[in-house]
């Protein structure tokens, strides 16, 4: 890599520092791998905590708090603030996938794996299965869900690619979510296309360029935005054309959304983050869930059908911990799945209809415009998952008698910020398709209605029920 011909700014210098200290970053990844392995393995083989256990005295509770109270909520927040730095610098699953790929068979990536729907399907299946086995509560379920995902990542690494993160790019259950949230990050590794072309001319005269191993398989020359970039810093300064650069947080959604957004992105936002995820957070607090279960239970009893009340489902299919008085019947498990799917269908379809209305207000209906407008909902979608996961944080703190008088006000403030941010993105996107304020205003009425539908879900969970 040649020296940079000008003095880079502090942010670009940070990127160059990452490039020079790749060994240190890899060392940090292995430390995280060790901590991750300890937290998912050891609690799974210890006794479950009793009523006298505390966060500071019981490893299982401590691991639960670390994973679901701190780790995952703030990983999501980091995507918005830092881009996918978690993926490139800290993620244990990505590190193990790349490491095993180094010694694997190096097969070509098959067509089935390149299917664009995997981010949505993997997120939906993982979310639903996590609720079936109560992944937030029990360490065996954590080992099964998180450990199983990590094991699968290593197997994919052994089979496909060479020193690549094939699992991360195509099959990781949260890759799609991370890709959406990273579009809001205030900086990214920007490619200067003129400098890239100049480097080729220099190469014709014997200027040597050291190749870059981009583990997430990005075409560096054509890289735009931060959606797929793992922010590992390896390419910083490459061909004197790539540097860590500030940008407006709205840039990728507004300026690149018409080219980047797809039907699968829209499905992940509307039916995934704002549908299935809401159902997964809702069912434990929903009186509607209880009423529906009682209705079906009475119907089954009236018709002398008893097998759905059996509690013989294994723990890896439905929650089964008799010592904790927490056992799912076949009816319970089926109701959880049905409630989550129905919630996802209702919320997703209602939001799709409203976003289609907003699209139509800007002119003849266009799927490109629809997918672009839906990108404006990313802040409120990501915020919802953050608030849902943080409910676990607060419940664990409440069990330790930590004062939480501030929680309601903080939730409201977070929702207000997310609503304003989404509305601002929506307004900027409408400008791409119309200069007429009246048209844009009508579109925003539909967009605001969509925001109100999303807000209704969190009002029900935190205040209505």
QUIDA-V333327 format. One record per helix or strand of 2 or more residues. SS is the DSSP state (H for helix, E for strand). FROM is the first residue (numbers start at 1). TO is the last residue. Records with the same first field share a line. If there is no record, write none. Layout:
BEGIN
SS->FROM-TO ; FROM-TO
END
This chain:
BEGIN
H->10-20 ; 22-41 ; 43-45 ; 59-82 ; 85-90 ; 92-102 ; 111-114 ; 118-132 ; 139-159 ; 166-170 ; 175-182 ; 193-204 ; 220-222 ; 238-240 ; 251-260 ; 263-282 ; 287-302 ; 307-309 ; 322-324 ; 330-361 ; 367-399 ; 407-431 ; 437-464
E->187-191 ; 242-246 ; 320-321 ; 326-327
END
